Every structure is written in structure tokens, then in C-alpha cells.
Amino acid sequence: MTTASTAPRHVVVIGAGPGLGAGIARRFGREGATVTLVARTAETLSPIAADLRAAGVAVSTVTADAGDPTAFRAALETVGSPDVVVYNVGLVVSDDLLTADAEHLQHALTVDVVGAVVAAQVFTPAMRAAGAGTLLVTGGGPALYPDPEHASLTLGKAALRNAVAVLHDQLAEDGVHVASVTVVGVIAPGTVLDPDRLADAYWELHAQPRGEWTVDTVVDGR
């Protein structure tokens, strides 16, 4: 149920792909929010935006690459002042700590962690000034269960989990709820990790009453 305190006006979904990102956009769009979709390419954004508009959701799109922090910040600064931001970005590749080169690891951490921090730096000042706002991120199972075959993602999701904990403590007193949804397993329609089912977890975190805010929801699909 949407109340006056939870009804979102403007939601930004960063990492708006056809799976979970689209599911999150649909979930918040059903609550009457205007949605801004952010992804690296217009080709990714166009079909998702078309589907949302067909469902009556007001949508805008922005192309931005979290792997380029300077350009990423500049792109986000054109978006305005949303009351909900979701950082749904991760570099999912097979790699090994003993063989991955430094440039690859640096790029992965930029995408997995630094981009989320940049989003917080861009959007939370206005939320703090307003005394309300929600910043959610998509965490991952490797933060809880390290995976040597996805080494950079393990490092990134562990660091992201701690970044969320720090931001949660820093911003809660100012009325800004920072939290994560930790997805353990492979996202797939018709499973526990169905994108639309997962999207409900993001909505539930946003809708938590102040004073009852939690920092993480784990959805385990193993």
C-alpha cells in the first residue's frame, strides 16, 4: 500500500537492463513514480522505456557509463533531484585474483563500487536538504559467499556492502534511507529470483517506516 510518506515522485534506476532493472522500474512505476532509466547504451534503454510508456509510466532515459566516473557524474547531474535512486550495476565476469591484471581489477571496482558512491555524492545532498530520500543498491551473493571464479565481483560486492553500511549510518539521521538487496544466485524469471519478485524487495525497503529502517535484505535463490 502506498501512503503519502512512501509515494515516490521520481525514481532513477541506474543499470536499467531488461531483467532486474526493468523489474524495479515497473514496480515503482506502478506506484505512480516518474522513472529515469540509466544505462550505457540507448539500445538497451529504448525497449524498456517503450514497455513502461505502454503501461502508462512517464519515462526519461540517460546514457552513462559507471566505468568512467567523471563522465558518469556529469550525466547523473543532468537528472534532477529524485527521491529514490537504485544503483543496479555490477561487472559480472569470470576472473581469478592470481591472473587478473591490475587494470581489470581497477575497472571492476570502479563499476561495482565507485559508481555507487558517485551516485550517492550526486543525489543525496538534495535528499538531506529535503529530509527524505531512499538510495538502494543491488548487492550480490559473493559478498557473503566469496567466489574464486568471480574474484573481482567478490571484491566489489564485499566493498559495496560496507559502503552501504557506512552511508546508512551517515545519512539516516538526515532522513535518507540507504540499503541494499543482496541477491544470492542467478536472476531468472519464474524462480525465487524472478526480477519482478525481487523488485518487491526494493519497494519494501523504500516503504519501511522511519525508525524501522534496515540496511540489507538478502534474497537467497540457491
GUROFI-85043 format. One line per field, with one value per residue (C-alpha): residue in three letters; chain; x, y, z. Coordinates in steps of 0.5 Angstrom, whole numbers. Example, Ala and Ser with C-alpha at 12.3 -4.5 7.8 and 13.67 -1.06 7.14 Angstrom:
res	ALA|SER .
chain	A|A .
east	25|27 .
north	-9|-2 .
up	16|14 .
This chain:
res	MET|THR|THR|ALA|SER|THR|ALA|PRO|ARG|HIS|VAL|VAL|VAL|ILE|GLY|ALA|GLY|PRO|GLY|LEU|GLY|ALA|GLY|ILE|ALA|ARG|ARG|PHE|GLY|ARG|GLU|GLY|ALA|THR|VAL|THR|LEU|VAL|ALA|ARG|THR|ALA|GLU|THR|LEU|SER|PRO|ILE|ALA|ALA|ASP|LEU|ARG|ALA|ALA|GLY|VAL|ALA|VAL|SER|THR|VAL|THR|ALA|ASP|ALA|GLY|ASP|PRO|THR|ALA|PHE|ARG|ALA|ALA|LEU|GLU|THR|VAL|GLY|SER|PRO|ASP|VAL|VAL|VAL|TYR|ASN|VAL|GLY|LEU|VAL|VAL|SER|ASP|ASP|LEU|LEU|THR|ALA|ASP|ALA|GLU|HIS|LEU|GLN|HIS|ALA|LEU|THR|VAL|ASP|VAL|VAL|GLY|ALA|VAL|VAL|ALA|ALA|GLN|VAL|PHE|THR|PRO|ALA|MET|ARG|ALA|ALA|GLY|ALA|GLY|THR|LEU|LEU|VAL|THR|GLY|GLY|GLY|PRO|ALA|LEU|TYR|PRO|ASP|PRO|GLU|HIS|ALA|SER|LEU|THR|LEU|GLY|LYS|ALA|ALA|LEU|ARG|ASN|ALA|VAL|ALA|VAL|LEU|HIS|ASP|GLN|LEU|ALA|GLU|ASP|GLY|VAL|HIS|VAL|ALA|SER|VAL|THR|VAL|VAL|GLY|VAL|ILE|ALA|PRO|GLY|THR|VAL|LEU|ASP|PRO|ASP|ARG|LEU|ALA|ASP|ALA|TYR|TRP|GLU|LEU|HIS|ALA|GLN|PRO|ARG|GLY|GLU|TRP|THR|VAL|ASP|THR|VAL|VAL|ASP|GLY|ARG .
chain	A|A|A|A|A|A|A|A|A|A|A|A|A|A|A|A|A|A|A|A|A|A|A|A|A|A|A|A|A|A|A|A|A|A|A|A|A|A|A|A|A|A|A|A|A|A|A|A|A|A|A|A|A|A|A|A|A|A|A|A|A|A|A|A|A|A|A|A|A|A|A|A|A|A|A|A|A|A|A|A|A|A|A|A|A|A|A|A|A|A|A|A|A|A|A|A|A|A|A|A|A|A|A|A|A|A|A|A|A|A|A|A|A|A|A|A|A|A|A|A|A|A|A|A|A|A|A|A|A|A|A|A|A|A|A|A|A|A|A|A|A|A|A|A|A|A|A|A|A|A|A|A|A|A|A|A|A|A|A|A|A|A|A|A|A|A|A|A|A|A|A|A|A|A|A|A|A|A|A|A|A|A|A|A|A|A|A|A|A|A|A|A|A|A|A|A|A|A|A|A|A|A|A|A|A|A|A|A|A|A|A|A|A|A|A|A|A|A|A|A|A|A .
east	0|3|2|4|10|12|9|15|15|22|26|32|34|42|44|37|37|32|32|32|33|27|23|25|23|16|15|16|12|6|6|6|13|16|22|29|33|40|45|51|47|41|40|39|34|30|25|25|23|17|15|14|11|6|4|3|9|13|20|26|33|40|46|52|58|60|66|68|67|68|63|58|58|57|51|48|48|43|38|35|33|30|27|29|35|37|44|44|50|56|61|60|66|70|76|82|86|92|92|87|91|91|87|82|81|81|76|71|72|70|64|62|63|66|60|55|59|59|51|51|55|51|44|44|45|38|35|39|36|29|30|28|30|32|38|38|44|44|49|51|52|60|60|57|60|67|67|74|72|69|74|73|66|67|72|67|60|64|66|60|56|61|60|52|53|57|53|47|50|52|45|40|39|38|32|36|35|41|40|42|38|43|42|45|44|42|37|32|24|20|25|26|30|25|26|19|19|26|23|18|24|27|20|19|26|23|17|20|17|23|25|25|30|34|41|40|35|38|34|37|36|41 .
north	0|7|12|20|18|13|15|16|22|21|14|14|7|6|0|-1|-7|-12|-16|-13|-6|-6|-10|-5|1|-3|-4|4|6|2|7|13|15|18|14|16|10|10|5|5|5|8|1|-2|3|4|-2|-2|5|3|-2|3|8|3|2|9|11|17|16|19|16|18|14|14|9|8|6|13|17|24|23|19|24|29|25|24|31|33|28|33|31|24|22|15|12|5|3|-4|-4|-10|-13|-20|-23|-30|-28|-30|-26|-29|-28|-22|-15|-9|-5|-10|-10|-3|-2|-7|-4|3|0|-4|1|7|9|7|12|18|17|18|24|27|25|25|32|34|29|31|38|35|31|25|20|13|10|3|-2|-9|-13|-20|-27|-26|-21|-27|-33|-31|-34|-35|-36|-29|-25|-18|-19|-22|-16|-11|-13|-14|-7|-5|-8|-4|2|2|1|7|11|8|11|17|19|16|22|27|22|19|11|7|0|-6|-12|-18|-23|-29|-34|-33|-28|-32|-31|-36|-37|-34|-29|-27|-20|-18|-21|-18|-11|-12|-12|-6|-3|-6|-3|4|4|2|7|11|9|2|2|-4|-4|-10|-15|-22|-26|-33|-37|-42 .
up	0|-2|3|3|6|1|-5|-10|-14|-18|-19|-22|-24|-26|-29|-33|-36|-39|-32|-25|-27|-32|-26|-21|-26|-27|-19|-18|-24|-21|-15|-20|-20|-26|-28|-30|-33|-34|-38|-42|-49|-52|-55|-48|-46|-52|-51|-43|-44|-49|-45|-39|-43|-46|-39|-37|-34|-35|-37|-39|-41|-40|-42|-38|-36|-29|-31|-33|-26|-29|-35|-30|-25|-31|-34|-27|-25|-31|-28|-23|-15|-15|-8|-10|-13|-15|-17|-20|-23|-23|-27|-28|-31|-30|-27|-22|-17|-19|-26|-27|-29|-24|-30|-30|-22|-22|-27|-24|-17|-21|-24|-18|-12|-14|-19|-13|-9|-14|-15|-7|-8|-13|-11|-3|-2|-4|0|6|5|4|10|6|1|-1|-4|-6|-9|-11|-7|-9|-6|-7|-1|3|0|-4|-10|-13|-20|-20|-16|-18|-17|-10|-8|-11|-7|-1|-1|-4|2|7|3|4|12|12|8|12|19|16|13|17|22|16|13|8|8|5|4|-1|-3|-3|-9|-8|-14|-21|-23|-28|-29|-25|-20|-13|-16|-21|-23|-21|-15|-13|-15|-9|-4|-7|-6|1|3|1|4|11|16|19|26|23|17|16|12|8|5|3|-2|-3|-9|-8 .
